[in-house]
Amino acid sequence: MGQLLLATYFISLLTLSIGSEIVEYNLKSCDRIQYIFNFTKGLPNSLHCPYLIGKLPNTNYLLYDVNPPEGFNLRRDVYIRLAVFARHLTRRKVFRNFRLVLPPWRRLYHWKSNHVEQTSIPWEQFFDIESMRRFAPILDFPEFLQEIAQFGLAEAPNVPVHQVFQLLHFEDMFEQGVFDEKYKFEPDCHKEHYLPGYLLQQPILLEHKFACVRYQGSVNLLESVLQQHIAKSISAQTANDVKVFAILNAETVLHDQWGSKEFWRARRSMRFAAPLIKTAEEYRARVLNSNTIEEHVQRPPMWEVERSYREAMGGNYLAVHFRRGDFVHGRQKTTPTLMSAATQIRAQMQLLNLTTVYVATDATSMELTNLKAYLQRVRMRRFTPETLTQKMLIKDGGQAIIDQMICAHARHFIGTFESTFTYRIYEEREILGFPKHTTFNTLCKNATLANCEKNSEWPIVY
C-alpha cells in the first residue's frame, strides 16, 4: 500500500510539473521528466539532461554586484528583484537566450570569523541552485565560467565583460515632489571615480566598456538600458555570438513585483542548501525536541507544490531575533535595552506557557551573559558550530541561515524593527504556513510596549 501511495504521489507531481512552467528554461532536447527529478546525475555524460546553451544564438549574460557595505539579507532581496526581471525578459524574443549570473559572495561586514575563508563563495554553498533555476534562468558563477568557455572567446581563458553599467542615483529623486521612473546615461563618466566592486575584482573578468547611468525606478526599466546595447548588436552577431554585461550597484533598482504572486514565487524558490537544512534539523531535534512532521509545517519536496496554508504549529519554544551591533547606536530610538528585551521575552513565554527561548543575535559575549542573567529559570538556547571543521564548512553565512531556519520553526517569533534578518524570517514563516499573529511581531524599545514601532505585515500570495 505504501509503495502504491508513493507511486501515485510521484505521478501527480509529474503531471503537475509537465503542465507548468517549471522547466521552461531547458533545451527542448532534454527529457523533462528526468530533469525534474534529477534522475540523470549518475548517468554517462552523453545521457545527461543538458542546460548548457553554447549552441544557442544571441546568448546574453547579465552579471551584477551590490554596494560592498550591504549585508547578506539585503543581497538576497536584490536577487529576487533581478530574478523576476530575468524571468520576464526571457519572454521577449530578442532576450530569449538570457542568463542571470549570481555574483560570488565576498566577505561581508557581519561575517566576523577571520579564521574562516569567506571569499569567492558560490551561491550553492547557501542555496539550492536547482530549485532557484526552476523559477528563473540563473547560473552560479562557477557554472557561468564553465558554460561561457563553450564559446571559445578570443580572451580565453579570461572572460570579457563587454559593457559595465555603473548605476547612480539622480541628485534630485523627487523633482517637483514627484517620483518618476527614468534613466540617463552620464556623459562625463570616469570609472576611476568609483570604488571598484567585488565583482570586477575577479581576475578572470576583463572589463571593456564602462558607462555611468543615472537610474530611478523599478527593475523593468533595465530592459530599456540593456536594449540600447543588446538589441542593436544582435543583428551583427553570428549564430554563436555571446555578450556579457554587468550591473554595478544593483540595489539601486527597485522591486517591480513587491509582495505579488511573482515575488513570492521567486522567494519560495530560494530554498536553502541541503547540508544547512540537515544541520538545522539535527539541532532542533537534539536541543529543542522539535521536528517538522509533528509541527505541521508546509514543506513539500518542490516549492511549486506549496499552497495557501495557515495550520503550522511550530516547536515548543519561543524564537527571538535580537539585533545589537550597530543598531545599539544607530537606532537607539527603537532598539531595546537588554533588560527591556528580557522583560518582553519573559512575558511572552508566560503567555504561551513555554520554558525555552531560542535567541538569534549578534550580541557580544558580555551582552549574552547579562541577557541570561535577566532570564533566570529560562532555558535560553543559541546555535554555535560544534567544531572548527563545521564552522569552516558552513561559514558565517551558513550559520545565519541556520539561525533563520530555527527561528522559522518556532511556536512564536519576535523580531527586531527594520532588520532585514527579521524580514527574511517573516517570509520563511509565511511559506511554512504559520498564522500571522505568531510571526509579525517586533521587540519594542520599552518593556511597557508604549509607543512601539512595529514592522509592516505582507502576507504571502499564491
Secondary structure, DSSP 8 states (H G I E B T S, - for coil): -HHHHHHHHHHHHHHHHHTSSTTTTS-TTS-HHHHHHTTTTTS-GGGS-----TTSSSEEEEEE---TT--HHHHHHHHHHHHHHHHHHTTSGGGSSEEEEE--B---TT---TTS--SSB-GGGTB-HHHHHTTS-EEEHHHHHHHHGGG--TTTTSEEEEEEEEEE--S-SSBTTB---EEEEESS--GGGS---SGGG-TTEEEEEEEEEEEESBGGGHHHHHHHHHHHHHTT--TT-EEEEEEESGGGSB-SSTTSHHHHHHHHH--B-HHHHHHHHHHHHHHS---TTTTT----SSGGG---------EEEEEEEE--TTHHHHTTTT---HHHHHHHHHHHHHHHT--EEEEEE---HHHHHHHHHHTTTSEEE----SSHHHHHHHHHHHHHHHHHHHHHTEEEEEB-TT-HHHHHHHHHHHHHT--GGGTS-B--SSTT-TT-----------
